[in-house]
Amino acid sequence: MTARWVVDEVQPARDLKITWQPISLLFKNNPEPGSDYHERSYFTLRLLRVLESVRAAKGDDAVEPLYWEYCRRIHHDENTDFTAAEALEAVGYDTAHAAAFDDDSWDAGIRERMDQGLALCGDDVGTPIIAFKDRNGDKQGYFGPVITRVPPTEDSLAMWDALVAMMNVAGFWELKRTRTERPEFGLRP
């Protein structure tokens, strides 16, 4: 939902350039092998490998269409039985990138990019992480915001502007409240 918020509401009004980076919940949380969570997070790690193959061949901007295709299938269609080749084909990318799905040589790069994001906001966080330069030109990061639906435009922009303002406050670290509802994914993008 945070990605939808930034792309649908904030990016057009604030002229943002977004660079998507990987975070592997398999690497981050190290779930017990054989558990349902391990299987799900291993599947998404393998999808990240394919994303990184696409990035290596086509650049950062090529990541977003495949990311959204994964999101549509996983979150909207509740489908985790698709193949990487099917997702690649759906966005018009060379299905040869699907070979990265089973190629763990991509894992070091995923870990490196993930660690760069975690270094900006700490290791006791999850996903999403948003990072940008503060008013002094120093790159900073946040975990979150975690939202269950995309706010209307006016609220979306107010929330973004507040995050930008807080990024400039030395010593600001955390906001939190308990989540009481599940995400509302809205229409299939």
Summary of the structure (lengths in Angstrom):
residues: 189
radius of gyration: 16.9
end to end distance: 11.7
largest distance: 47.1
contacts: 486
relative contact order: 0.16
helix: 56%
strand: 5%
